[in-house]
Amino acid sequence: MEALILSMGTGGGHNAAARAVKEELERRGHETEFINPYTLESSFLAKFVDNAYIRTVTSTPRLFGLAYKIGDAVAKLPCRSPIYFANRKPAKALEKHLEENHYDVIITTHLFAGEMLTTLKDKGFNLPKTIFIATDYTCIPFEAEVKTDAFIAPSKDHVSEFARRGLPLQNMYGYGIPTSQKFSVKASKEDLKKELELDPAYKYLLVCGGSMGAGKLKKIVRLLEEWCHQDGHTKLIVVCGNNNKLFEKLFAIYGNDIILYRFTDKMPELFRLSEVCFTKPGGLSSTEAAAAGIPIAHITPIPGCETINMNYFSGQGMSLKVKPDKKSIYNALEYLGDRQHRLDMIKRQQDIINPHAASDICNLAEKLVSSDFALTDNN
């Protein structure tokens, strides 16, 4: 089977989910091509869109939150969205690419690519089978107008919400957000500390700001470092993602007193060796943490879908909502320092999060391209 995987770098979650599916398809022996569809029109355009998003959410998150609210209101109107029309021109470049290359299935984790596929479907272009994967725990603005052969909801709990927004229930599959198998591999904390050359005498707290290093991380790191210093047996690990300025500022302040990472492929190991993860509630990063089985303290959501992600996780007992102040952070550490509370949270994660979503999606893709498959077994 030949699969085209479409994603974009507006945040790291879309690409990470897409890579998880790519990893599983290739493990099964299928051929894959992974592209940002905007590069088919212009590499400059692709970088511009990705960087514009990142600048907005890191520099003016309230503006992003306002745009999200406006988009949610516009999505309720009986007309095509601005996002649909904005992606008509890039859809032409995608159409040309599809005419020149053969694929059995197209899988996308990004709304913009989904709108391109919808444009091509509307004009009658003969597409291969198509699958859209939602990467947040809500139906984000304009996602409901995407037309694909199958739509992957972030959980079984969310199928009805997406259907209420207008997506065909018969095309909905509540498999969940796909994560790499590496996040669910079991290993002892001692072995993982040795692998990453960390002092085995210490326990570790993990702080993540997603691929963008977003959120009030400087303040949170200061409060957690103070707690670790008082405790004497715990060290702090901070993942800055692609935020090089944050990395440099933290290193200038703390030096080797904390353990700093830029963007890293060691997140599965860091999750599993740490006692608690303080992270902004991105859909993918939260799912990866839950798949790894670590207590989660959600901090500083980007207004919009991340607030909804946090409310879903905390409401289901899979995380704590924590304000970026000393009292809230210390209360969270005290609560999650209790062994039973930790076990209860991890159990809730195991009950709700599907660590095999990538495999389930690949099973579906294989069935979709087979001649005798009908879209009926989506329960």
C-alpha positions as CSV (number, residue, x, y, z in Angstrom):
1,M,0.0,0.0,0.0
2,E,1.2,3.5,-0.8
3,A,0.2,6.2,1.6
4,L,0.6,10.0,1.4
5,I,0.7,11.7,4.8
6,L,0.0,15.4,5.0
7,S,0.8,17.6,8.0
8,M,2.1,21.1,8.9
9,G,4.3,22.6,11.6
10,T,1.8,24.9,13.2
11,G,2.7,23.4,16.6
12,G,4.5,20.1,16.9
13,G,1.4,17.9,17.6
14,H,0.2,17.6,14.0
15,N,3.6,16.3,12.8
16,A,4.1,14.0,15.8
17,A,0.7,12.4,15.2
18,A,1.5,12.0,11.5
19,R,4.9,10.5,12.2
20,A,3.3,8.0,14.6
21,V,1.1,6.8,11.7
22,K,4.0,6.8,9.3
23,E,6.1,4.8,11.7
24,E,3.4,2.1,12.0
25,L,2.7,2.0,8.3
26,E,6.4,1.5,7.5
27,R,6.6,-1.1,10.3
28,R,4.0,-3.1,8.3
29,G,6.0,-2.8,5.1
30,H,3.9,0.0,3.4
31,E,5.5,2.8,1.4
32,T,4.9,6.3,2.7
33,E,5.5,9.9,1.7
34,F,5.3,12.7,4.3
35,I,4.9,16.3,3.1
36,N,3.7,19.7,4.2
37,P,1.2,20.3,1.3
38,Y,2.0,24.0,1.3
39,T,5.6,23.1,0.1
40,L,4.0,21.9,-3.2
41,E,3.1,25.6,-3.9
42,S,6.0,27.3,-2.1
43,S,8.5,26.4,0.6
44,F,8.4,30.1,1.6
45,L,4.6,29.8,2.1
46,A,4.9,26.7,4.2
47,K,7.5,28.3,6.5
48,F,5.6,31.6,6.7
49,V,2.3,29.9,7.8
50,D,4.1,27.7,10.4
51,N,6.1,30.6,11.8
52,A,3.2,33.0,11.8
53,Y,1.2,30.5,13.9
54,I,4.1,30.0,16.3
55,R,4.7,33.7,16.7
56,T,1.0,34.3,17.5
57,V,0.6,31.7,20.1
58,T,3.9,32.4,21.9
59,S,3.8,36.2,21.7
60,T,0.1,37.0,21.8
61,P,-1.8,34.0,23.1
62,R,-4.9,36.1,24.0
63,L,-5.1,37.2,20.4
64,F,-5.1,33.6,19.3
65,G,-7.8,32.9,21.9
66,L,-9.9,35.7,20.4
67,A,-9.4,34.4,16.9
68,Y,-10.4,30.9,18.1
69,K,-13.7,32.3,19.5
70,I,-14.4,34.2,16.4
71,G,-13.7,31.1,14.3
72,D,-16.0,29.1,16.5
73,A,-18.8,31.6,15.9
74,V,-18.2,31.8,12.1
75,A,-18.2,28.0,11.9
76,K,-21.8,28.0,13.0
77,L,-22.9,30.0,10.0
78,P,-24.4,28.2,7.0
79,C,-21.6,29.0,4.6
80,R,-18.1,27.9,3.7
81,S,-15.3,29.1,6.0
82,P,-12.5,31.5,5.2
83,I,-10.1,28.6,5.8
84,Y,-11.8,26.6,3.0
85,F,-11.4,29.5,0.5
86,A,-7.8,30.2,1.7
87,N,-6.8,26.7,0.8
88,R,-8.3,26.5,-2.7
89,K,-5.1,27.7,-4.4
90,P,-2.8,25.3,-2.4
91,A,-5.3,22.6,-3.3
92,K,-4.4,23.1,-7.0
93,A,-0.8,22.3,-6.3
94,L,-1.9,19.2,-4.3
95,E,-4.1,18.1,-7.3
96,K,-1.1,18.4,-9.6
97,H,1.0,16.3,-7.2
98,L,-1.7,13.6,-7.0
99,E,-2.0,13.5,-10.8
100,E,1.8,12.8,-11.1
101,N,2.0,10.3,-8.2
102,H,0.0,7.2,-7.2
103,Y,-1.3,6.7,-3.7
104,D,-3.8,4.2,-2.2
105,V,-4.7,6.4,0.8
106,I,-4.1,9.9,2.0
107,I,-3.9,10.5,5.7
108,T,-3.8,14.0,7.2
109,T,-3.6,15.4,10.7
110,H,-4.1,19.1,9.8
111,L,-7.2,21.1,9.1
112,F,-5.6,23.0,6.2
113,A,-4.8,19.8,4.4
114,G,-8.2,18.5,5.2
115,E,-9.7,21.6,3.5
116,M,-7.6,21.0,0.4
117,L,-8.9,17.4,0.2
118,T,-12.4,18.8,0.6
119,T,-11.9,21.3,-2.2
120,L,-10.7,18.5,-4.5
121,K,-13.6,16.2,-3.5
122,D,-16.1,19.1,-4.1
123,K,-14.7,19.6,-7.7
124,G,-15.0,15.9,-8.4
125,F,-11.3,15.0,-8.5
126,N,-10.8,11.3,-8.2
127,L,-9.1,11.0,-4.8
128,P,-7.8,7.8,-3.3
129,K,-9.2,6.9,0.1
130,T,-8.8,9.7,2.7
131,I,-8.5,9.7,6.5
132,F,-8.6,12.8,8.7
133,I,-7.2,12.6,12.3
134,A,-8.2,15.2,14.9
135,T,-5.4,16.1,17.3
136,D,-7.3,18.0,20.0
137,Y,-10.0,16.9,22.4
138,T,-12.7,19.0,20.7
139,C,-14.0,19.8,17.2
140,I,-12.0,22.9,16.4
141,P,-13.5,25.6,14.2
142,F,-14.1,24.6,10.6
143,E,-13.0,20.9,11.2
144,A,-16.6,19.8,10.7
145,E,-16.6,20.9,7.0
146,V,-13.8,18.5,6.2
147,K,-14.9,15.7,3.8
148,T,-13.0,12.4,4.1
149,D,-13.8,8.8,3.9
150,A,-13.0,8.3,7.5
151,F,-12.6,10.7,10.4
152,I,-10.7,9.8,13.6
153,A,-12.1,11.4,16.7
154,P,-9.8,11.9,19.7
155,S,-11.7,9.4,21.8
156,K,-15.0,7.4,21.8
157,D,-16.3,10.1,24.2
158,H,-16.0,12.7,21.4
159,V,-17.7,10.9,18.5
160,S,-21.1,12.4,19.4
161,E,-19.7,15.9,19.6
162,F,-18.1,15.7,16.2
163,A,-21.3,14.3,14.8
164,R,-23.4,17.1,16.3
165,R,-21.1,19.5,14.5
166,G,-22.2,17.9,11.2
167,L,-19.7,15.2,10.4
168,P,-21.3,11.9,9.2
169,L,-21.6,9.5,12.2
170,Q,-21.0,6.5,9.9
171,N,-17.6,7.9,9.0
172,M,-16.5,8.5,12.6
173,Y,-14.0,6.3,14.4
174,G,-13.2,7.1,18.1
175,Y,-9.7,5.5,18.0
176,G,-7.9,8.4,19.6
177,I,-4.9,10.5,18.8
178,P,-2.0,8.4,17.5
179,T,1.3,8.2,19.4
180,S,4.5,6.4,18.7
181,Q,4.8,2.9,20.2
182,K,7.8,4.2,22.1
183,F,5.6,6.0,24.6
184,S,4.0,2.8,25.8
185,V,7.2,0.6,26.0
186,K,7.7,-0.4,29.6
187,A,11.1,0.2,31.3
188,S,12.3,0.8,34.8
189,K,13.1,4.3,36.0
190,E,16.6,3.1,37.0
191,D,17.4,1.8,33.5
192,L,16.0,5.0,31.8
193,K,18.1,7.2,34.1
194,K,21.2,5.2,33.2
195,E,20.4,5.4,29.5
196,L,20.1,9.2,29.7
197,E,23.1,9.4,32.0
198,L,21.1,10.9,34.9
199,D,22.1,10.6,38.5
200,P,20.1,7.5,39.8
201,A,20.1,8.9,43.3
202,Y,17.6,11.7,42.4
203,K,13.9,11.7,41.5
204,Y,13.0,14.0,38.6
205,L,10.2,16.4,37.7
206,L,9.6,17.2,34.1
207,V,8.5,20.6,32.6
208,C,7.4,20.8,29.0
209,G,6.2,23.7,26.9
210,G,5.5,21.7,23.7
211,S,7.5,22.1,20.6
212,M,7.3,25.9,20.9
213,G,8.4,26.2,24.5
214,A,5.2,28.1,25.1
215,G,3.7,29.2,28.4
216,K,5.0,31.0,31.5
217,L,7.9,28.5,31.8
218,K,10.4,30.9,33.4
219,K,8.1,31.5,36.4
220,I,7.1,27.8,36.6
221,V,10.7,26.7,36.4
222,R,11.7,29.1,39.2
223,L,9.0,27.8,41.5
224,L,9.7,24.2,40.8
225,E,13.5,24.7,41.2
226,E,12.9,26.3,44.6
227,W,10.8,23.3,45.6
228,C,13.5,20.8,44.3
229,H,16.2,22.7,46.2
230,Q,14.2,22.5,49.4
231,D,13.5,18.8,48.9
232,G,17.1,18.0,48.2
233,H,16.3,14.6,46.5
234,T,14.7,15.9,43.3
235,K,16.0,17.5,40.2
236,L,14.2,19.4,37.5
237,I,14.2,18.6,33.8
238,V,13.0,21.3,31.4
239,V,12.3,20.7,27.7
240,C,12.3,24.0,25.8
241,G,11.4,22.6,22.4
242,N,12.4,24.9,19.5
243,N,12.5,27.9,21.8
244,N,16.2,28.6,21.8
245,K,15.8,31.9,23.6
246,L,14.1,30.2,26.5
247,F,16.9,27.6,26.6
248,E,19.6,30.3,26.7
249,K,17.8,32.3,29.4
250,L,17.2,29.3,31.6
251,F,20.8,28.2,31.2
252,A,22.1,31.7,32.1
253,I,20.0,31.6,35.3
254,Y,20.4,28.0,36.5
255,G,23.4,26.6,34.6
256,N,23.7,22.9,35.5
257,D,21.4,23.2,38.5
258,I,18.6,22.0,36.2
259,I,18.7,19.7,33.3
260,L,17.9,21.4,30.0
261,Y,16.8,20.0,26.7
262,R,16.1,21.7,23.4
263,F,13.9,19.8,21.0
264,T,14.5,16.1,21.7
265,D,13.5,12.7,20.5
266,K,13.9,11.4,24.1
267,M,10.4,12.4,25.3
268,P,9.2,8.8,25.8
269,E,12.2,8.2,28.1
270,L,11.8,11.5,29.9
271,F,8.1,10.9,30.6
272,R,8.7,7.4,32.0
273,L,11.6,8.3,34.3
274,S,9.9,11.4,35.8
275,E,7.6,11.5,38.8
276,V,5.3,14.3,37.5
277,C,5.0,16.1,34.2
278,F,4.1,19.8,34.2
279,T,3.0,20.5,30.6
280,K,0.8,22.8,28.6
281,P,-2.3,20.9,27.5
282,G,-1.6,20.3,23.8
283,G,-3.7,17.4,22.5
284,L,-0.7,15.4,21.3
285,S,1.7,16.1,24.2
286,S,-1.1,15.3,26.7
287,T,-1.8,12.0,24.9
288,E,1.8,11.1,24.8
289,A,2.2,11.7,28.5
290,A,-0.9,9.6,29.3
291,A,0.3,6.8,27.0
292,A,3.6,6.8,28.9
293,G,1.6,6.6,32.2
294,I,2.9,9.7,34.1
295,P,0.9,11.9,36.4
296,I,0.1,15.2,34.6
297,A,-0.1,18.7,35.9
298,H,-1.6,20.9,33.2
299,I,-0.3,24.5,33.1
300,T,-0.8,27.7,31.0
301,P,-3.0,26.5,28.2
302,I,-3.0,28.5,24.9
303,P,-6.6,29.9,24.9
304,G,-9.0,27.9,22.8
305,C,-8.7,24.2,22.2
306,E,-5.9,23.7,24.8
307,T,-8.3,25.0,27.5
308,I,-10.8,22.4,26.4
309,N,-8.1,19.7,26.3
310,M,-7.2,20.6,29.9
311,N,-10.8,20.6,31.1
312,Y,-11.4,17.2,29.5
313,F,-8.3,15.6,31.0
314,S,-8.9,17.0,34.5
315,G,-12.6,16.3,34.3
316,Q,-11.8,12.6,33.6
317,G,-9.2,12.4,36.4
318,M,-6.3,12.1,34.0
319,S,-4.6,15.4,35.1
320,L,-4.7,18.3,37.5
321,K,-5.3,21.9,36.4
322,V,-2.6,24.0,38.0
323,K,-2.3,27.8,38.0
324,P,1.2,29.2,37.6
325,D,1.6,30.3,41.2
326,K,3.5,28.9,44.2
327,K,0.4,27.8,46.1
328,S,-1.1,25.9,43.2
329,I,2.1,24.2,42.1
330,Y,3.1,23.2,45.7
331,N,-0.4,21.8,46.3
332,A,-0.2,19.8,43.0
333,L,3.2,18.4,44.1
334,E,1.7,17.4,47.5
335,Y,-1.3,15.8,45.9
336,L,0.7,13.9,43.3
337,G,3.2,12.9,45.9
338,D,0.6,10.6,47.4
339,R,1.1,7.1,45.9
340,Q,-2.6,6.3,45.6
341,H,-3.5,9.6,43.9
342,R,-0.8,8.9,41.4
343,L,-2.0,5.4,40.7
344,D,-5.6,6.5,40.4
345,M,-4.6,9.1,37.8
346,I,-2.6,6.6,35.8
347,K,-5.4,4.1,35.9
348,R,-7.8,6.8,34.5
349,Q,-5.3,7.4,31.7
350,Q,-5.2,3.7,30.9
351,D,-9.0,3.5,30.9
352,I,-9.5,6.3,28.4
353,I,-6.4,6.8,26.3
354,N,-5.8,4.3,23.5
355,P,-2.0,3.8,23.1
356,H,-2.6,1.7,20.0
357,A,-4.5,4.4,18.1
358,A,-1.8,4.4,15.3
359,S,-2.2,0.7,14.8
360,D,-6.0,1.0,14.7
361,I,-5.8,3.8,12.1
362,C,-3.4,1.7,10.0
363,N,-5.8,-1.3,10.2
364,L,-8.6,1.0,9.0
365,A,-6.4,2.3,6.1
366,E,-5.7,-1.2,5.0
367,K,-9.4,-2.0,5.1
368,L,-10.3,1.1,3.3
369,V,-8.2,0.3,0.3
370,S,-9.4,-3.3,0.1
371,S,-12.2,-3.7,-2.5
372,D,-14.6,-5.5,-0.2
373,F,-14.6,-3.0,2.7
374,A,-17.7,-0.9,3.6
375,L,-17.7,1.8,6.2
376,T,-19.9,0.2,8.7
377,D,-17.7,-1.2,11.5
378,N,-16.9,2.0,13.4
379,N,-18.0,1.1,16.8
